[in-house]
Amino acid sequence: MKVGTDGIVLGSWTPIREARTILDIGAGNGYVGLMLLQRAHPETQLVGIELEPDAAAQCAANYENQPFSGHQTLAWQGAIQDAAEAHPEWSNHFDLILSNPPFFRDKPKSPIEARNLARHDDTMPMGALAKAAWRLLKPGGRFCTIWPMDRLDEWEQWGRGVGFQCMQEIQVQTMRHLPPKRYLSEWIKPEEKAASPIHMTKGQLTLEGSATLDFTEEYLEIVRPYLRGT
């Protein structure tokens, strides 16, 4: 579970805008957050939260060795549900939160527990993620995620239920002839005196054409800064 297409898509697509404090929930080995750090302001702070101890240790090592000077990085091992209590200074703190969460539910599991933590939502249910992100995000901050299409309605209910407003939603096709498999979404935690509801935009991103590795130009355009040979 070192590097996956979902993480690459999320990391290359997520808008940085003016974010100076970024939180990666379920950071794994840290590569998605580092993708954002590559194009963020030089004084940006990046925090990665990861439950699985070995992955958290790799995240810490990768953060320590990241080549983008000036940035502050911290890898924290623990459950997102405990983050605000362990670090009260993180409440209402982050400009941008992103998550490539473990999103399988009621699916067959691997005998390898670390793999299950990375893929199944037993330890980080959708509702817990939405509530924790709301608590840690500052008013006006944004939350970007990637989910399977079959959980779109559920995630929209949770997002709106805790108070987020959806800014944009991108359906992701793996190939042109296939139905969308994933969707990216960007949400905002409104200011207390927001003038009006946010207008949501919708779009589509296709990764490959008619064959494996036949990458589309729209996909190559966003991943070229990160993947050599593209």
N, C-alpha and C positions, 0 to 999 in steps of 0.2 A: 504493500500500500504506500510506496514511497512517493510516486508521482502518478497522477491520473488525469485523464482528459477533462473531467469535471472541474478539477482544481485549476488547470491551465486556462480553461474557458472563463471561469470566475475571476481569476487573477488578472487576465489580460483585458477583460471587459469592464470591470468595476471602475466607475468614474472616480478619480481622485478629487477633482475640483479643488477646494481650498483646505482640505483636511490636513491638520497638523498632529492629530492624535488618532491612531488607528488601532483597532482591536480585531484580532483574528481568533474566532471561536472554533475550537476543534482544529488547531493549527497543524497537527501532524508533525512533520519534520520542519515546518516553517516556510516552505517554498512559496506558498501563495502570498503570504504577507510580504515576503522579500520581493515578489514581483511588483507589488504596489510601491514598496520602498524605492525601487529602482527609478520610478518616475515621480516621487513625492518631493516636497520641499526638503532641502538639506537638513533642516532642524526638526524633522518629523519624528514623533515618538511612536514606536510599534510595540505592542504587547501581544504575545501569543499565548492562548490558554489551551492546554492539552491534558487530557485525563490519563492516557496510557503512559506509564513512566518511561519506557524506552524511547518512545516517540518524543516525549517532552525533553528528554536528554539530548536527542538529536536536534530538536528545535533550538535548544539553548546553544549548542555547538555551532549550528549554522548561523544563528543570530550573531554570535561572538565573532565569527569569521566573515561576516558579510562585508563586501568591499565598498559600500556606499558611505563615505565619510560624513561625519557630522550627525548621523542619526542616533537616537537612543533606542535600544531594543531590550526587551525583557521577555523571557519565556517562563510561564508560571504553570506548574503541574498541579492540577486539581480539577474539580467539577465546576462548570460555569454557574451552577446553582449556589456555590459557596463563595464566588469571587467577590461580591460586594461586601460580605462580612469580613473576609480575609483582608480586603483592601478597600476600606471605606472611601479613600480618595478617588476611587474609580467611579463612584456613583455620579451620574450626570456629567461624565468627564470626556467621553470620546466623540470626536467629530464624525468618525466613520467606523462602522463595525461590518465585518464580512464573515460569512460562514459557509463552508462546504460541509454540511453536517452529515452525521450518520443517519441515513434516511430510510433504510429498510425496516419494515415492521411486519412481524408475523411471517418471515421468510426463513427458509432453511439456513442453518448456521454452520460455520466452520468449526472444526475441533481446535482451531487456534484462537485463543481468547482475544489476543490483540487485534486480530482481523475482525472479530465480531464487534469490538469496541469502535473500530473505524467505520463499520458498515451499517450496524443496526442501532436503532434509536432507544434501546433499553435504558441507557444511562443518561440520555439527553433527549427526552421527548420534545415534540414540536412546541407544545405549550410552554415548557420550561425555557426553551431557547428564546421564544418571543418575549416572555416576561423578563428574563435576564437582560436581553438586549435593550429593552425599554428602560430598565433601571440604570444601565451603564451608559447609555447614549445621552448626550446633552440635548436640550431643546434646539431644534433646527438641524440636528445631526441625522445621518443617513445610515441605513442598514441594507446590505446587499447579500443575496443568497442565491443558491442554485438548488432546485428540487426536481424530482421526477414529475412528469406531467400528471400522473395519477394521484398526486397529492396537492395539486394546484388549488382546488377549492378549499381543502382543509387548511392550507397555509394562509390563504387569503382571509379565511374566517378568523384564524388566530391573530394575524397581523392587524387587521382592523379591530378585532376584539380588544386588544390591549391599548389601541389608540393610534397606531401607525396609519399613515396615508401612503398609498402606492403612487410612485412617480412614474415608473416605467416597468414594462413586462416584456421580455424577449423570449419567444419560443425557439428552442434549439433543435434543429434537425441534424442527425448524424450524416444522412445522405438525402439527396434531393427527392428520391422516390419514396422515402419513408416518412411516416407521420412524426411530428415532433416528439422527442424523447425526454428532454429536460426543458426547464424554463428558468431564466434569470429574472430576478426582480429587485428593484431599488425602492426602498421605503424611506419616509421621512418622519421623524418625531416632531410634530408641529410645535411652533412656539405657542405659548399660552393664549396669545391674542392674534392667532392666525386670521387673516382677513377673509379667506374663503378656502374651500376645499381645493386640493391640488388636482390639476388636470393630468390624468394618466395617459402616457403614450404607450403604444404597443408596436412590436416589431418582430422580426424573425432573423435568425442566424443559422446558416447552413454550413456545416463543417466540410463535407466532402461531396463531390459530384456524383458520378455514376459508378465509381469504383473506389476501393480502399486506397488511401493515400493520394487520391485525386482531390487535393484540398482546394476549396474555393478561394477566390481572391479576397472576398470579404473576411474570411477566417484568417488567411495569411496576413492580412493587413494589421490585425490586432495582435497576432502572436509573433511577428517578425522580431520585435525588440527583445524577445526572450528565448527563442529557439534557434539555434544555429542551423544553417542549411535550409531555412525557409525563405 
